């Protein structure tokens, strides 16, 4: 994808690759830990429809196709022709040595609306994609290791 923005994050999760792959491969699970992802509908074994919240509360939708799927190892995708935000990426599940969990590596590439200017505007509003991906992966880790996502929402604030 030319002139796109590429982000990459890796995190080790203390669960077997098979379990992580199975959970992730059910794309309808992804909004449970991906903050800006509102909904995923799976059409068939290859194509799915994605709805995410963009800057300033707008919804962005697209269809994506799985282009490579290696059980318990890799899922890669690309948006279909005509997507508002062309994107592609992969998630790799690599067991660590000594069987100490699984290294989950996500690579995503996309063309933001407005190109680099749109990306700069998104960052001003606190929507930096690198930070989002890191936060999403940490929530995935919490969900898979503990069954829930720790949050501070609803807790009283300390004195300033």
C-alpha positions in Angstrom: 0.0 0.0 0.0 1.8 3.1 -1.2 1.9 6.3 1.0 0.2 4.5 3.8 0.9 4.7 7.5 2.3 1.5 9.0 2.1 0.6 12.7 3.5 -2.4 14.4 3.2 -3.7 18.0 4.2 -6.9 19.7 3.2 -8.2 23.1 3.7 -11.5 24.9 0.6 -13.1 26.4 0.7 -16.0 28.8 -1.7 -18.3 26.8 -1.1 -20.9 24.1 -1.1 -19.7 20.5 -4.1 -22.0 19.6 -6.3 -20.3 22.2 -5.3 -16.7 21.2 -5.7 -17.5 17.5 -9.1 -19.1 18.0 -10.4 -16.1 20.0 -9.0 -13.5 17.5 -10.2 -15.4 14.5 -13.7 -15.0 15.7 -13.6 -11.4 14.5 -16.9 -10.6 16.3 -14.8 -10.8 19.5 -12.6 -8.0 18.5 -14.8 -5.1 19.7 -14.5 -6.5 23.2 -11.0 -5.2 23.5 -10.5 -2.9 20.5 -11.7 0.5 21.9 -12.6 2.2 18.6 -14.1 -0.9 16.9 -17.8 -0.8 17.2 -18.9 -3.9 15.2 -17.7 -6.7 13.0 -20.0 -8.9 10.9 -18.6 -12.0 9.3 -20.1 -12.7 5.9 -18.2 -16.0 5.2 -14.8 -17.6 5.8 -13.1 -14.9 3.7 -15.1 -11.6 3.9 -16.2 -9.4 6.9 -17.7 -6.0 7.5 -16.1 -3.6 9.9 -17.4 -0.5 11.7 -15.1 1.8 13.7 -15.4 5.2 15.3 -13.2 7.8 13.7 -12.1 11.2 14.8 -14.8 13.6 15.9 -17.2 10.7 16.5 -17.8 9.7 12.8 -18.4 6.1 11.9 -16.1 4.5 9.3 -17.1 1.2 7.6 -15.4 -1.1 5.2 -15.3 -4.7 4.0 -12.1 -6.8 4.3 -11.0 -10.1 3.0 -8.7 -12.6 4.6 -5.8 -13.1 2.3 -3.7 -15.6 4.4 -4.9 -17.8 7.2 -2.5 -20.3 8.8 -4.2 -22.0 11.8 -2.7 -21.0 15.2 -0.1 -18.9 13.4 -1.2 -16.0 11.2 -4.2 -14.1 9.9 -3.7 -11.4 7.3 -6.3 -9.2 5.6 -6.8 -6.4 3.2 -9.8 -4.0 2.7 -11.7 -4.5 -0.5 -11.6 -2.1 -3.4 -13.4 1.2 -2.7 -12.9 1.2 1.1 -13.1 4.7 2.7 -9.8 4.0 4.5 -7.8 1.4 2.5 -6.1 -0.8 5.0 -4.3 -4.1 5.4 -2.4 -6.0 8.0 -1.7 -9.2 9.9 -1.6 -10.7 13.3 1.0 -13.4 14.1 0.9 -15.8 17.0 4.4 -17.2 17.8 5.0 -19.4 20.8 7.8 -18.2 22.9 10.8 -20.4 23.7 10.4 -22.5 26.9 6.6 -22.4 26.3 6.2 -19.2 28.3 3.3 -17.9 26.3 2.7 -16.5 22.9 4.2 -13.4 21.2 1.3 -11.6 19.4 2.5 -9.3 16.7 0.1 -7.0 14.9 1.1 -5.0 11.8 -1.4 -2.7 10.2 -1.1 -0.3 7.3 -3.7 2.2 6.2 -4.3 5.4 4.3 -6.0 7.9 6.7 -8.6 10.3 5.3 -6.8 13.4 4.3 -3.5 11.5 4.1 -0.7 12.7 6.5 -2.8 15.8 7.3 -5.7 13.6 8.5 -3.3 11.6 10.6 -1.8 14.7 12.2 -5.3 16.0 13.0 -6.3 12.6 14.5 -3.2 12.8 16.8 -4.2 16.3 18.0 -7.5 14.7 19.1 -5.6 12.0 21.0 -6.2 9.3 18.4 -2.6 8.3 17.6 -2.9 4.9 15.9 0.4 3.5 17.5 -1.0 4.3 21.0 -4.4 2.8 20.1 -2.9 -0.4 18.9 -0.7 -0.7 22.0 -3.7 -0.1 24.3 -5.8 -2.6 22.3 -3.1 -5.3 22.6 -2.8 -4.7 26.4 -6.6 -5.1 26.7 -6.4 -8.3 24.7 -3.7 -9.6 27.1 -5.8 -8.7 30.1 -8.9 -10.3 28.7 -7.1 -13.5 27.7 -5.1 -13.9 30.9 -7.7 -12.9 33.4 -11.0 -13.1 31.6 -11.7 -9.4 32.1 -10.3 -6.0 31.3 -9.3 -3.9 34.2 -10.6 -0.3 34.0 -10.6 2.8 36.1 -13.9 4.0 34.6 -16.5 4.9 37.3 -13.9 5.0 40.1 -13.6 8.3 42.1 -10.9 10.6 41.2 -8.1 11.5 43.7 -7.8 15.0 45.1 -6.0 17.4 42.8 
